[in-house]
Amino acid sequence: MDPKWNEDLPIYRQLRDRVVAMILEGVLSDGDALPSVRNVAAEYRLNPLTVLKGYQELVDEGLVEKKRGRGMFINDGACTQLLKKERQRFVEKEWPKVVEMINRLGLDTEELLRDARKPGETGDGK
């Protein structure tokens, strides 16, 4: 996790978002334990209640489960659930902005798609 915090967003929310990013990137997988509240609080010099609040959001979303005396663990299917949610959010909120910008700039969508699919230029090795 990156120790730099954005002052425009509560730290507990940023912590939650970082764990979500780690799940989506495959750094954390189903069944993996989250770092303990104490360890995260000590490492990033945070109040343990701040860390707990961020983790609790993950529990409330059904992404993480608490196992009394053992810690918190990524639920089975968390990545799939997040991908579905993030894709829906992108299509509903981000994509309309992208389409608006494409239209405003008079870009050719076929050319954009062709460029996006060129080998070596997408960063995904395709």
Secondary structure, DSSP 8 states (H G I E B T S, - for coil): ------TTS-HHHHHHHHHHHHHHTTSS-TT-B---HHHHHHHHT--HHHHHHHHHHHHHTTSEEEETTTEEEE-TTHHHHHHHHHHHHIIIIIHHHHHHHHHHHT--HHHHHHHHTSTTTSSS--
